[in-house]
């Protein structure tokens, strides 16, 4: 687990085209403005942002940080890569079965016949997960793995979910859970429900009805980012 717990936020758009207009690619990072004048979060604080849509049940979870504050308007969030923005621009959002929840969990990854590794659980659905942060170089599509999550309650046995690696890219990997094994299916369901509870309390905003009319995006000026990836100022506007 991180020393500092990520703050859960949700930004709801009408459709994908609105999202495209608000994603700003700057110096290898992706910026998105979270318009909530009453929200006060320290610069640099970790954020898990769920992007949702009125026009579909599709969601995406992004790991970001607070980059800068626009006084009286809200916060600029920064994602430390351009992968999501590139996917949205070039391919849109591929349909997924069921909702995925972003998470801060650290899990133990065990390869069949291999060693154990501590990796980060980036997001989770009933049927699978995305992992990253220290995945072994030997991990490849088809590898059988087990993910073990230590529950917060003392005295409970850890949850063990088994599955198969389906893709590996840019230091991340996708796991499809074994739904035929009852113990694995039950463990995945319990973990998903435990993550749903905090997300029900996430701070949510909706896209401004007056924004994106006649091509005008009502975001404040984009803050500068230093070449080392850090913000050059903590306030804009």
Backbone as CSV, one residue per row, in Angstrom:
resi,resn,N_x,N_y,N_z,CA_x,CA_y,CA_z,C_x,C_y,C_z
1,UNK,0.833,-1.196,0.000,0.000,0.000,0.000,0.870,1.249,0.000
2,UNK,0.406,2.306,-0.648,1.108,3.565,-0.624,0.996,4.186,0.759
3,UNK,2.027,4.988,1.116,1.975,5.683,2.396,0.822,6.676,2.403
4,UNK,0.543,7.266,1.243,-0.537,8.239,1.141,-1.648,7.670,0.278
5,UNK,-2.820,7.530,0.850,-3.946,6.922,0.146,-4.438,7.830,-0.978
6,UNK,-4.700,7.248,-2.135,-5.212,8.033,-3.249,-6.634,8.511,-2.984
7,UNK,-6.940,9.705,-3.447,-8.276,10.291,-3.324,-9.113,9.853,-4.519
8,UNK,-10.337,9.424,-4.269,-11.205,8.905,-5.324,-12.061,10.026,-5.900
9,UNK,-11.942,10.233,-7.211,-12.710,11.250,-7.920,-13.377,10.619,-9.136
10,UNK,-14.501,11.214,-9.553,-15.195,10.743,-10.759,-15.579,11.943,-11.622
11,UNK,-15.257,11.872,-12.907,-15.625,12.929,-13.858,-16.542,12.311,-14.896
12,UNK,-17.776,12.794,-14.953,-18.776,12.217,-15.851,-18.983,13.134,-17.061
13,UNK,-18.806,12.572,-18.255,-19.013,13.284,-19.510,-20.280,12.764,-20.192
14,UNK,-20.813,13.567,-21.126,-21.963,13.098,-21.896,-21.552,11.985,-22.851
15,UNK,-20.386,12.150,-23.490,-19.943,11.190,-24.504,-18.426,11.251,-24.659
16,UNK,-17.910,10.393,-25.491,-16.462,10.286,-25.692,-15.883,11.536,-26.341
17,UNK,-16.624,12.154,-27.234,-16.117,13.338,-27.928,-15.830,14.464,-26.943
18,UNK,-16.662,14.635,-25.941,-16.381,15.645,-24.911,-15.072,15.343,-24.193
19,UNK,-14.861,14.086,-23.827,-13.618,13.708,-23.152,-12.412,14.046,-24.015
20,UNK,-12.472,13.727,-25.301,-11.356,14.021,-26.206,-10.949,15.487,-26.134
21,UNK,-11.932,16.376,-26.082,-11.642,17.807,-26.093,-10.966,18.275,-24.807
22,UNK,-11.114,17.513,-23.734,-10.579,17.961,-22.442,-9.250,17.301,-22.067
23,UNK,-8.806,16.313,-22.833,-7.515,15.689,-22.561,-6.417,16.515,-23.221
24,UNK,-5.477,17.003,-22.429,-4.389,17.844,-22.938,-3.064,17.106,-22.777
25,UNK,-2.374,16.861,-23.874,-1.071,16.197,-23.834,0.020,17.260,-23.786
26,UNK,0.833,17.228,-22.717,1.889,18.218,-22.508,3.149,17.501,-22.028
27,UNK,4.228,17.588,-22.810,5.542,17.060,-22.405,5.470,15.625,-21.878
28,UNK,4.797,14.770,-22.620,4.752,13.363,-22.250,3.775,13.013,-21.151
29,UNK,2.967,13.966,-20.714,1.953,13.723,-19.690,0.578,14.104,-20.231
30,UNK,-0.471,13.656,-19.543,-1.842,13.988,-19.929,-2.491,14.780,-18.809
31,UNK,-3.059,15.938,-19.166,-3.714,16.809,-18.188,-5.218,16.792,-18.404
32,UNK,-5.958,16.850,-17.296,-7.416,16.918,-17.329,-7.870,17.808,-16.186
33,UNK,-8.775,18.757,-16.477,-9.238,19.680,-15.451,-10.448,19.106,-14.725
34,UNK,-10.400,19.160,-13.387,-11.496,18.683,-12.537,-12.153,19.911,-11.929
35,UNK,-13.304,20.294,-12.481,-13.954,21.556,-12.111,-14.803,21.370,-10.851
36,UNK,-14.194,21.699,-9.719,-14.881,21.649,-8.433,-14.267,22.729,-7.547
37,UNK,-14.855,23.924,-7.530,-14.255,25.042,-6.777,-14.126,24.781,-5.285
38,UNK,-14.941,23.882,-4.728,-14.917,23.646,-3.278,-13.959,22.542,-2.860
39,UNK,-13.372,21.854,-3.837,-12.485,20.740,-3.518,-11.073,21.253,-3.234
40,UNK,-10.560,20.935,-2.064,-9.219,21.363,-1.668,-8.343,20.141,-1.450
41,UNK,-7.372,19.960,-2.336,-6.426,18.843,-2.236,-5.025,19.406,-2.471
42,UNK,-4.078,18.957,-1.693,-2.710,19.446,-1.824,-2.106,19.066,-3.170
43,UNK,-1.292,19.980,-3.714,-0.562,19.689,-4.936,0.342,18.479,-4.716
44,UNK,0.344,17.586,-5.693,1.139,16.369,-5.594,0.395,15.192,-5.007
45,UNK,-0.794,15.412,-4.461,-1.557,14.312,-3.860,-1.965,13.290,-4.921
46,UNK,-1.867,11.981,-4.613,-2.282,10.956,-5.569,-3.803,10.886,-5.690
47,UNK,-4.257,10.638,-6.908,-5.691,10.592,-7.201,-5.985,9.369,-8.059
48,UNK,-7.093,8.700,-7.766,-7.656,7.714,-8.676,-8.900,8.343,-9.287
49,UNK,-8.888,8.518,-10.599,-9.979,9.193,-11.300,-10.741,8.191,-12.151
50,UNK,-12.046,8.115,-11.921,-12.903,7.295,-12.773,-13.571,8.200,-13.798
51,UNK,-13.366,7.905,-15.074,-14.021,8.625,-16.166,-15.260,7.838,-16.550
52,UNK,-16.425,8.495,-16.487,-17.698,7.833,-16.763,-18.470,8.633,-17.809
53,UNK,-19.503,8.006,-18.378,-20.257,8.625,-19.465,-21.759,8.454,-19.265
54,UNK,-22.504,9.489,-19.648,-23.965,9.415,-19.619,-24.486,8.496,-20.719
55,UNK,-23.733,8.390,-21.821,-24.214,7.669,-22.999,-23.910,6.176,-22.979
56,UNK,-23.158,5.694,-21.973,-22.843,4.269,-21.901,-22.465,3.909,-20.471
57,UNK,-22.309,2.608,-20.226,-21.900,2.131,-18.912,-20.385,1.950,-18.838
58,UNK,-19.669,2.303,-19.901,-18.224,2.164,-19.915,-17.561,3.158,-18.963
59,UNK,-16.565,2.716,-18.234,-15.779,3.586,-17.365,-14.306,3.267,-17.566
60,UNK,-13.440,4.199,-17.168,-12.005,3.965,-17.164,-11.430,4.548,-15.879
61,UNK,-10.481,3.850,-15.284,-9.827,4.317,-14.068,-8.427,4.797,-14.415
62,UNK,-8.087,6.018,-13.988,-6.787,6.610,-14.275,-6.067,6.933,-12.974
63,UNK,-4.790,6.623,-12.919,-3.953,7.005,-11.776,-3.320,8.343,-12.101
64,UNK,-3.588,9.355,-11.274,-3.143,10.707,-11.544,-2.652,11.369,-10.263
65,UNK,-2.286,12.638,-10.372,-1.883,13.438,-9.217,-2.375,14.855,-9.432
66,UNK,-2.522,15.605,-8.349,-2.919,17.005,-8.452,-1.706,17.810,-8.912
67,UNK,-1.827,18.454,-10.059,-0.716,19.229,-10.630,-0.748,20.681,-10.182
68,UNK,-1.915,21.313,-10.266,-2.026,22.738,-9.945,-3.469,23.076,-9.633
69,UNK,-3.657,24.206,-8.974,-4.986,24.672,-8.610,-5.322,25.935,-9.385
70,UNK,-6.494,25.956,-9.993,-7.013,27.168,-10.632,-7.974,27.805,-9.637
71,UNK,-7.585,28.917,-9.057,-8.347,29.531,-7.963,-9.807,29.766,-8.343
72,UNK,-10.701,29.294,-7.479,-12.128,29.504,-7.681,-12.739,28.635,-8.755
73,UNK,-11.954,27.684,-9.311,-12.482,26.860,-10.394,-12.310,25.352,-10.146
74,UNK,-11.107,24.948,-9.739,-10.893,23.523,-9.533,-9.434,23.156,-9.618
75,UNK,-9.167,21.899,-10.003,-7.815,21.354,-9.979,-7.419,20.784,-11.334
76,UNK,-6.161,21.017,-11.707,-5.585,20.323,-12.853,-4.991,19.008,-12.357
77,UNK,-5.391,17.909,-12.988,-4.842,16.592,-12.684,-3.873,16.181,-13.788
78,UNK,-2.830,15.448,-13.421,-1.851,15.007,-14.410,-1.684,13.496,-14.337
79,UNK,-1.764,12.847,-15.485,-1.455,11.424,-15.645,-0.053,11.362,-16.244
80,UNK,0.880,10.603,-15.631,2.279,10.685,-16.026,2.649,9.964,-17.317
81,UNK,1.701,9.838,-18.246,1.985,9.251,-19.558,0.886,9.684,-20.521
82,UNK,0.992,9.284,-21.763,0.004,9.685,-22.776,-0.773,8.489,-23.323
83,UNK,-0.644,7.356,-22.672,-1.259,6.134,-23.209,-2.773,6.265,-23.329
84,UNK,-3.423,6.720,-22.264,-4.882,6.831,-22.286,-5.324,7.843,-23.343
85,UNK,-4.675,9.012,-23.383,-5.037,10.034,-24.361,-4.850,9.518,-25.787
86,UNK,-3.781,8.771,-26.000,-3.519,8.211,-27.336,-4.596,7.214,-27.730
87,UNK,-4.977,6.359,-26.786,-6.021,5.371,-27.075,-7.352,6.052,-27.400
88,UNK,-7.713,7.065,-26.601,-8.973,7.780,-26.822,-8.967,8.464,-28.180
89,UNK,-7.838,9.060,-28.548,-7.748,9.803,-29.804,-7.739,8.881,-31.017
90,UNK,-7.016,7.762,-30.909,-6.825,6.906,-32.078,-7.866,5.804,-32.204
91,UNK,-8.290,5.232,-31.069,-9.158,4.052,-31.134,-10.481,4.202,-30.403
92,UNK,-10.622,5.283,-29.627,-11.800,5.390,-28.781,-11.640,4.471,-27.588
93,UNK,-12.721,4.057,-26.996,-12.681,3.145,-25.852,-13.278,1.802,-26.258
94,UNK,-12.448,0.771,-26.238,-12.941,-0.561,-26.583,-13.950,-1.013,-25.533
95,UNK,-15.080,-1.565,-25.964,-16.089,-2.019,-24.999,-15.516,-3.062,-24.044
96,UNK,-15.883,-2.961,-22.788,-15.471,-3.924,-21.776,-16.698,-4.517,-21.119
97,UNK,-16.568,-5.759,-20.708,-17.665,-6.430,-20.018,-17.593,-6.072,-18.538
98,UNK,-18.545,-5.310,-18.086,-18.601,-4.971,-16.666,-17.713,-3.793,-16.299
99,UNK,-17.985,-3.242,-15.150,-17.271,-2.088,-14.654,-15.900,-2.474,-14.104
100,UNK,-14.920,-1.570,-14.277,-13.595,-1.745,-13.688,-13.390,-0.690,-12.621
101,UNK,-12.811,-1.101,-11.497,-12.597,-0.206,-10.374,-11.106,0.032,-10.176
102,UNK,-10.701,1.294,-10.094,-9.320,1.617,-9.776,-9.034,1.313,-8.313
103,UNK,-7.782,0.960,-8.015,-7.450,0.581,-6.651,-5.992,0.887,-6.334
104,UNK,-5.700,0.974,-5.039,-4.344,1.198,-4.527,-3.699,-0.081,-4.014
105,UNK,-4.370,-1.215,-4.130,-3.900,-2.458,-3.509,-2.557,-2.920,-4.063
106,UNK,-1.715,-3.436,-3.173,-0.537,-4.198,-3.563,-0.890,-5.666,-3.406
107,UNK,-0.530,-6.479,-4.402,-0.876,-7.899,-4.366,0.366,-8.741,-4.641
108,UNK,0.309,-9.998,-4.208,1.410,-10.920,-4.465,1.080,-11.727,-5.720
109,UNK,1.967,-11.648,-6.699,1.803,-12.379,-7.952,2.703,-13.605,-7.921
110,UNK,2.127,-14.772,-8.147,2.912,-16.010,-8.210,2.692,-16.680,-9.557
111,UNK,3.791,-16.914,-10.266,3.711,-17.637,-11.533,3.720,-19.138,-11.268
112,UNK,3.001,-19.876,-12.089,3.008,-21.334,-11.961,4.437,-21.823,-12.170
113,UNK,4.995,-22.466,-11.159,6.353,-22.960,-11.256,7.415,-21.885,-11.113
114,UNK,7.016,-20.671,-10.733,7.967,-19.571,-10.615,7.931,-18.931,-9.251
115,UNK,8.587,-17.764,-9.147,8.684,-17.085,-7.870,7.515,-16.164,-7.582
116,UNK,7.590,-15.478,-6.415,6.582,-14.513,-5.986,7.080,-13.097,-6.244
117,UNK,6.154,-12.198,-6.589,6.488,-10.801,-6.841,5.394,-9.922,-6.255
118,UNK,5.796,-8.799,-5.652,4.815,-7.812,-5.202,4.558,-6.843,-6.348
119,UNK,3.316,-6.732,-6.780,2.942,-5.858,-7.886,1.748,-5.008,-7.462
120,UNK,1.454,-4.013,-8.247,0.318,-3.138,-7.948,-0.912,-3.566,-8.746
121,UNK,-2.037,-3.664,-8.056,-3.318,-3.920,-8.705,-3.860,-2.571,-9.166
122,UNK,-3.857,-2.335,-10.481,-4.229,-1.025,-11.013,-5.736,-0.872,-11.161
123,UNK,-6.395,-1.893,-11.653,-7.859,-1.883,-11.654,-8.364,-3.314,-11.703
124,UNK,-9.658,-3.457,-11.403,-10.228,-4.788,-11.222,-11.666,-4.827,-11.707
125,UNK,-12.019,-5.918,-12.365,-13.409,-6.208,-12.704,-13.741,-7.587,-12.147
126,UNK,-14.977,-8.008,-12.301,-15.349,-9.351,-11.848,-14.558,-10.413,-12.607
127,UNK,-14.240,-10.114,-13.869,-13.601,-11.131,-14.711,-12.101,-11.025,-14.864
128,UNK,-11.494,-9.924,-14.404,-10.058,-9.786,-14.628,-9.488,-8.559,-13.948
129,UNK,-8.197,-8.321,-14.201,-7.509,-7.217,-13.541,-6.377,-6.709,-14.425
130,UNK,-5.926,-5.490,-14.116,-4.738,-4.915,-14.741,-3.710,-4.699,-13.642
131,UNK,-2.500,-5.195,-13.855,-1.449,-5.084,-12.852,-0.238,-4.368,-13.439
132,UNK,0.607,-3.827,-12.562,1.807,-3.137,-13.012,2.733,-2.901,-11.836
133,UNK,3.791,-2.140,-12.079,4.690,-1.794,-10.990,5.526,-2.950,-10.498
134,UNK,6.475,-3.405,-11.311,7.356,-4.476,-10.875,6.994,-5.858,-11.370
135,UNK,6.226,-5.932,-12.471,5.904,-7.261,-13.005,7.186,-7.890,-13.567
136,UNK,7.356,-9.211,-13.414,8.591,-9.857,-13.868,8.741,-9.850,-15.381
137,UNK,9.989,-9.803,-15.835,10.267,-9.760,-17.272,9.797,-11.030,-17.973
138,UNK,9.718,-12.135,-17.234,9.333,-13.416,-17.840,7.833,-13.525,-18.098
139,UNK,7.067,-12.553,-17.605,5.613,-12.633,-17.742,5.226,-12.474,-19.216
140,UNK,4.401,-13.390,-19.711,3.997,-13.365,-21.115,2.572,-13.881,-21.237
141,UNK,1.878,-13.508,-22.320,0.520,-14.029,-22.526,0.494,-15.550,-22.431
142,UNK,-0.489,-16.071,-21.727,-0.619,-17.504,-21.525,-0.093,-17.993,-20.196
143,UNK,0.693,-17.152,-19.492,1.240,-17.553,-18.201,0.128,-17.698,-17.170
144,UNK,0.131,-18.817,-16.457,-0.846,-19.048,-15.387,-0.308,-18.405,-14.110
145,UNK,-1.142,-17.599,-13.433,-0.703,-16.877,-12.244,-1.761,-16.975,-11.146
146,UNK,-1.328,-16.642,-9.939,-2.242,-16.491,-8.802,-1.985,-15.129,-8.181
147,UNK,-3.044,-14.387,-7.883,-2.944,-13.101,-7.205,-3.472,-13.262,-5.790
148,UNK,-2.652,-12.894,-4.814,-3.031,-13.023,-3.412,-3.154,-11.643,-2.788
149,UNK,-4.299,-11.383,-2.169,-4.563,-10.102,-1.512,-4.726,-10.361,-0.024
150,UNK,-3.939,-9.664,0.786,-4.072,-9.789,2.235,-5.247,-8.938,2.696
151,UNK,-6.269,-9.515,3.316,-7.440,-8.740,3.742,-7.103,-7.846,4.929
152,UNK,-7.799,-6.715,5.074,-7.525,-5.810,6.186,-7.927,-6.377,7.542
153,UNK,-8.883,-7.301,7.563,-9.359,-7.844,8.830,-8.384,-8.895,9.358
154,UNK,-7.908,-8.731,10.578,-6.989,-9.693,11.176,-7.683,-11.033,11.374
155,UNK,-6.947,-12.097,11.115,-7.490,-13.424,11.339,-8.178,-14.039,10.149
156,UNK,-8.399,-13.247,9.078,-9.017,-13.798,7.878,-7.956,-14.346,6.929
157,UNK,-8.284,-15.408,6.231,-7.358,-15.963,5.250,-7.275,-15.017,4.049
158,UNK,-6.104,-14.923,3.425,-5.971,-14.044,2.261,-6.809,-14.548,1.088
159,UNK,-7.238,-13.598,0.246,-7.996,-13.953,-0.962,-7.010,-14.370,-2.053
160,UNK,-7.252,-15.494,-2.693,-6.386,-15.969,-3.766,-7.240,-16.151,-5.023
161,UNK,-6.890,-15.405,-6.063,-7.606,-15.489,-7.329,-6.637,-15.971,-8.401
162,UNK,-7.026,-16.997,-9.132,-6.159,-17.550,-10.162,-6.632,-17.131,-11.544
163,UNK,-5.670,-17.019,-12.442,-6.017,-16.597,-13.787,-4.879,-16.801,-14.771
164,UNK,-5.006,-16.151,-15.919,-4.042,-16.301,-17.000,-3.717,-14.920,-17.583
165,UNK,-2.447,-14.669,-17.863,-2.031,-13.406,-18.480,-2.520,-13.376,-19.932
166,UNK,-3.175,-12.271,-20.316,-3.701,-12.164,-21.683,-2.982,-11.104,-22.500
167,UNK,-2.308,-10.158,-21.853,-1.494,-9.183,-22.583,-0.445,-8.584,-21.657
168,UNK,0.664,-8.135,-22.235,1.726,-7.452,-21.513,2.186,-6.279,-22.375
169,UNK,2.194,-5.076,-21.783,2.556,-3.878,-22.553,2.968,-2.755,-21.613
170,UNK,4.106,-2.108,-21.919,4.561,-0.920,-21.194,4.599,-1.114,-19.685
171,UNK,5.105,-2.245,-19.232,5.231,-2.486,-17.799,3.945,-2.845,-17.090
172,UNK,2.896,-3.126,-17.851,1.622,-3.539,-17.284,1.186,-4.858,-17.915
173,UNK,0.217,-5.505,-17.290,-0.284,-6.777,-17.818,-1.755,-6.938,-17.466
174,UNK,-2.455,-7.665,-18.315,-3.855,-7.975,-18.078,-4.014,-9.426,-17.656
175,UNK,-4.847,-9.652,-16.648,-5.102,-10.994,-16.133,-6.576,-11.334,-16.322
176,UNK,-6.839,-12.465,-16.929,-8.218,-12.971,-17.004,-8.390,-14.036,-15.935
177,UNK,-9.351,-13.828,-15.030,-9.542,-14.754,-13.928,-10.129,-16.082,-14.401
178,UNK,-9.813,-17.122,-13.634,-10.358,-18.449,-13.892,-11.755,-18.505,-13.271
179,UNK,-12.779,-18.376,-14.111,-14.151,-18.343,-13.621,-14.715,-19.750,-13.395
180,UNK,-13.976,-20.776,-13.884,-14.456,-22.140,-13.704,-14.105,-22.691,-12.329
181,UNK,-13.084,-22.094,-11.680,-12.688,-22.532,-10.346,-13.482,-21.742,-9.314
182,UNK,-14.309,-22.439,-8.518,-15.214,-21.748,-7.601,-14.482,-20.864,-6.604
183,UNK,-13.404,-21.352,-6.008,-12.684,-20.559,-5.014,-12.124,-19.275,-5.614
184,UNK,-11.638,-19.374,-6.861,-11.106,-18.200,-7.543,-12.225,-17.211,-7.855
185,UNK,-13.362,-17.715,-8.319,-14.511,-16.876,-8.669,-15.052,-16.160,-7.432
186,UNK,-15.150,-16.869,-6.318,-15.661,-16.273,-5.082,-14.703,-15.203,-4.558
187,UNK,-13.392,-15.479,-4.604,-12.401,-14.518,-4.124,-12.438,-13.235,-4.947
188,UNK,-12.564,-13.368,-6.266,-12.624,-12.194,-7.135,-13.875,-11.369,-6.834
189,UNK,-14.988,-12.033,-6.597,-16.226,-11.326,-6.283,-16.151,-10.569,-4.973
190,UNK,-15.541,-11.193,-3.958,-15.410,-10.527,-2.666,-14.520,-9.297,-2.773
191,UNK,-13.418,-9.426,-3.494,-12.507,-8.299,-3.646,-13.183,-7.159,-4.401
192,UNK,-13.922,-7.485,-5.454,-14.616,-6.455,-6.227,-15.629,-5.714,-5.360
193,UNK,-16.392,-6.426,-4.567,-17.394,-5.777,-3.722,-16.747,-4.893,-2.657
194,UNK,-15.587,-5.309,-2.151,-14.904,-4.486,-1.154,-14.399,-3.182,-1.757
195,UNK,-14.071,-3.191,-3.058,-13.611,-1.976,-3.720,-14.778,-1.075,-4.129
196,UNK,-15.940,-1.673,-4.354,-17.121,-0.883,-4.733,-17.537,0.079,-3.625
197,UNK,-17.380,-0.314,-2.374,-17.861,0.492,-1.251,-17.217,1.878,-1.206
198,UNK,-15.882,2.009,-1.225,-15.312,3.363,-1.207,-15.635,4.161,-2.464
199,UNK,-15.760,3.491,-3.622,-16.081,4.220,-4.854,-17.492,4.816,-4.820
200,UNK,-18.371,4.241,-4.027,-19.717,4.802,-3.904,-19.691,6.187,-3.262
201,UNK,-18.605,6.498,-2.531,-18.473,7.791,-1.862,-17.552,8.754,-2.608
202,UNK,-17.143,8.403,-3.823,-16.205,9.245,-4.573,-16.802,10.615,-4.881
203,UNK,-15.967,11.645,-4.878,-16.399,12.999,-5.251,-16.648,13.018,-6.755
204,UNK,-17.852,13.387,-7.177,-18.222,13.329,-8.599,-18.590,14.698,-9.140
205,UNK,-18.136,14.985,-10.360,-18.570,16.178,-11.087,-19.083,15.754,-12.459
206,UNK,-19.860,16.643,-13.063,-20.364,16.406,-14.412,-19.870,17.506,-15.345
207,UNK,-19.730,17.143,-16.576,-19.304,18.097,-17.588,-20.256,19.286,-17.645
208,UNK,-19.704,20.494,-17.713,-20.545,21.694,-17.756,-21.436,21.693,-18.997
209,UNK,-22.732,21.934,-18.836,-23.633,21.958,-20.004,-23.255,23.033,-21.019
210,UNK,-22.657,24.131,-20.535,-22.310,25.235,-21.437,-20.960,25.051,-22.111
211,UNK,-20.196,24.027,-21.705,-18.870,23.801,-22.266,-18.971,23.025,-23.583
212,UNK,-17.969,23.202,-24.429,-17.846,22.508,-25.714,-18.916,22.940,-26.719
213,UNK,-19.588,24.051,-26.435,-20.535,24.592,-27.404,-19.767,25.416,-28.435
214,UNK,-20.056,25.196,-29.696,-19.378,25.905,-30.790,-17.863,25.718,-30.723
215,UNK,-17.441,24.566,-30.227,-16.019,24.253,-30.195,-15.239,24.884,-29.065
216,UNK,-15.891,25.605,-28.160,-15.179,26.295,-27.080,-15.123,25.421,-25.826
217,UNK,-13.894,25.175,-25.344,-13.678,24.399,-24.128,-13.407,25.359,-22.978
218,UNK,-14.214,25.288,-21.927,-14.162,26.275,-20.845,-13.208,25.878,-19.720
219,UNK,-12.040,25.369,-20.081,-11.021,25.077,-19.076,-10.155,26.321,-18.849
220,UNK,-9.603,26.473,-17.640,-8.656,27.563,-17.400,-7.356,27.309,-18.148
221,UNK,-6.422,28.281,-18.165,-5.149,28.083,-18.864,-4.415,26.841,-18.359
222,UNK,-3.811,26.118,-19.287,-3.081,24.898,-18.937,-1.788,25.264,-18.216
223,UNK,-1.525,24.670,-17.045,-0.281,24.979,-16.330,0.926,24.393,-17.046
224,UNK,2.079,25.020,-16.846,3.316,24.514,-17.436,3.825,23.331,-16.631
225,UNK,4.512,22.417,-17.315,5.149,21.278,-16.658,6.638,21.358,-16.938
226,UNK,7.449,21.233,-15.888,8.887,21.266,-16.068,9.349,20.016,-16.808
227,UNK,10.541,20.065,-17.377,11.065,18.947,-18.146,11.282,17.709,-17.283
228,UNK,11.362,17.877,-15.949,11.522,16.721,-15.073,10.176,16.128,-14.679
229,UNK,9.061,16.664,-15.281,7.739,16.117,-15.043,7.008,16.752,-13.884
230,UNK,7.643,17.657,-13.140,6.994,18.300,-12.000,6.355,19.612,-12.453
231,UNK,5.349,20.064,-11.668,4.686,21.289,-12.034,5.593,22.486,-11.774
232,UNK,5.463,23.529,-12.593,6.272,24.726,-12.416,5.596,25.723,-11.520
233,UNK,4.302,25.531,-11.252,3.565,26.434,-10.365,2.410,25.660,-9.774
234,UNK,1.924,26.121,-8.617,0.830,25.411,-7.966,-0.516,26.113,-8.158
235,UNK,-0.505,27.280,-8.757,-1.752,27.996,-8.994,-1.781,28.509,-10.419
236,UNK,-2.978,28.531,-11.011,-3.188,29.122,-12.311,-4.404,29.994,-12.254
237,UNK,-4.558,30.802,-13.243,-5.755,31.635,-13.293,-5.657,32.839,-12.397
